Amino acid sequence: MSYENRHILRDGRIVLYTRNNRPTYHVRLKLDGHKGYIVKSTKRKSLAEATVVAEDLYDDLRYKIRHGL
C-alpha cells in the first residue's frame, strides 16, 4: 500500500491521503486515549470535502473518548 497526495493536519493527528492511484481520500487519526491509529475512508474525492469529513470525525471521536462514550 502506498500513500499518495498526503496532507497532514492538526500537528500530524490527522493524515489525509489517497492510495493505489484511486481518487478517494482516506484518513488516519491519532487520538489521545486510544491505542494505535483509526483509519477510515472519507468517501470523498475532493481534498476540501475530505478535510471537513476528517476534522468532523476527529472531533466526534475525541469527544467520545474524553467523555467515555
N, C-alpha and C positions, 0 to 999 in steps of 0.2 A: 504494500500500500504506500503510495507516495502522496505527500501533501503538496498541493499547488495553490497559488493565489492566497497565500497565508496572510491573515491580518490579525494583529494582536491588540486586544482592548483591555482596559482596566488592569494595567500592570501585569499582563500575562494571565490573568484569571479567566479570561475569555479568549479563545483562539478560534477564529473562523477560517475555513479552508474548503477548497474543492479537492476532489481526489479522482485519480484514474481518468482524467480527461472528461469528466462529467460536469455539467453546468451547475448542479445543485450544491449549495453550501451546507457544510456540516459544522457543528460547534463542539468544542471541547471545553468543559468547565472545570475549574478547580475551586472547591468551596472549603472554607474552614469548617471543621467538624465532620467532614466526610472524607473517608479514605479513597485515594485514587482519583481518577477523572470520571466525569459524566460526559458521554459522547452521544450526540443526537443529530439527526438531520433537521435542518431548518425548513426544508421543503420549499426553499426559495432560490431563484436563480439570480436575483438582484442582490448585490452586496448591501445596498441601503436597507432593503427589506429584511435580509438575513441578520443584519446588525440589530434591528429593532426586535426581532424574534429572539435572538441570542441574549440581549440585555434583559428582556422581559423574563425569559426563562431563568436567567441567573438571579434576578431579583426575587422571583417567586420561590425558587429553591432555597435561597439564602434565608428568606423569611421563615419558611417551613422548618429549616434546620435550627434556626435561632429559637423558635417557639416550640420545638419538639413535636411538630405535627407530622 
